[in-house]
Amino acid sequence: MSSSSSNANPNPVPEVEPAVWRTTFEVNGRPVTIEDTVMDNEDIAVVVARDMILPRDEIMLAARTDIEAVNQSLALSIRATSSLVKVAERLHARRLELNTQVLDLHHQIENLRNRLRDERRHRNNLERRNQELNTRVDFWRDYVNTRHLEFEEEMERMRKQFEEFRGMINHQDENIPDRPRTV
């Protein structure tokens, strides 16, 4: 295999021109495609509005009187305005919905901040309490260790005294003559 064929896509997708919307609509020497939008491109909006009247419409419009043409033009303007008002109402409703969602999110954020503050306060209280308990444990550990050492020293002293006392008793018993036992 050659290196150029190894880099090629095994399933090539051919470059396809976007579908032409209407062949009579041209902008800057090219047809208007389904990818174009009148909302973002003024030139396309003008071309589409201008070319909305087809040749048959021109014949029908030519047969009308000026008053009929004005009335129909006004009706068209009213329909267009009505359509724009509906779009504006939908956008306004969407804005209100988004504002409600934003307010809900602000409330949730505020609630979470309050919970976080409360949790931090609770954690700080627990840490302070834990520190107090650690201090008490340290105190009692030291106290018990000290008392234990004192107890062991006292036990050792008493054991020595006991051994001395036993030694003294044994020594005295050795010096006393055997007494007859009475039965």
Disulfide bonds with the S-S distance in Angstrom:
none
